[in-house]
C-alpha cells in the first residue's frame, strides 16, 4: 500500500509527538479556502464507496485515535456524511465488559473488523488496550510490548485477508483541548459530552503522549500505516484525512462486477 502524505509515519521510525505541529494547515490559509475541496472529497467518497461495496474484493478499516476532544466523532460525521450507510459500520471500544475482559484483548476487536465491501471505522480501537492500561499501570511495559507485537501480527493477518488499514492519530495541543473542554462547559447543549473521566485524564497528558510515541513508533507498517494528523483546526483535520482515504480508494481502480443477467434482453 503506497500512500504519499506529509503526515505518514514511516515504518520503524521514532515518533516524538512533542516535535510535531498540531496546527499545520498545509497549503490552506483559511477554512473558506478548504471548503470546496472537502465537498469534492465527500462526492468522490460517495462514488468510490458505491463501487467498493459492489465489488466486494476489499474491506477498509479506518482507525481513529486521539486524546479526549481530539475530534474522532467530528471526523466521522464530516467526512463520511455522504456515503451510503449500508456500506459503512462504526465501532467504538470502551472499557471491556466482564465477558470481554475474560478473553484475549483482541477478541472483541476481531468481531468488528469489516467484511469485504464495507468501510469500517474504529472510534478508538484495539490500541486502547495498550494505551490506558499502560498509562494507569494496569499492565507492565513487558506486557504492553507483547501486545504491540500481537497487534502487528493481527494487522498483518487482516492485510493478508484483503483488509486495507489506515490509522489516524488526531494530534491536538493541550491548550486546544482546554479550549474545547471549556466550550463544552459554557454551552448547555454540549454539557452532556462532559464526563468525569475527561477531566480526570488530563493530569496524565504527558504519560499518554509518551505511550502514543511508543505505539506510533512500533506499529506503523506499510500494510497498516499511521498518520499523525494536525487537528487543532478541525476543518484541516477533515481535509488531511479525506485526502488520504480518497487517494487510497482511487488507487484500487475497482470496477463494478459483471451483471448476472443479460441486460440487453430485458424488456419491461
Buried (B, 14 or more C-beta within 10 A) or exposed (E): BEBEBEBBBEBEEEBEBEEBEBBBBEEBEEBEEBBEBBEEBBEBBBEBBBBBBBBBEBBBBBBBBBBBBBBBBBBBEBBBEBBEEEBBBBBEBEEBEEEBEEEEBBEBBEEBBBEBBBBBBBBBBBBBBBBBBBBEEEBEEEBBBEBBEBBBEBBBEBBEEEBBBBBBBBBBBEEBBEEBBEEBEEEEEEEEBEEEEBEEBBEBBEBBBBBBBBBBBBBBBEBBBBBBBBBBBBBBBBBBBBBBBBBBBEEBEBEEEEEEEEEEEEEE
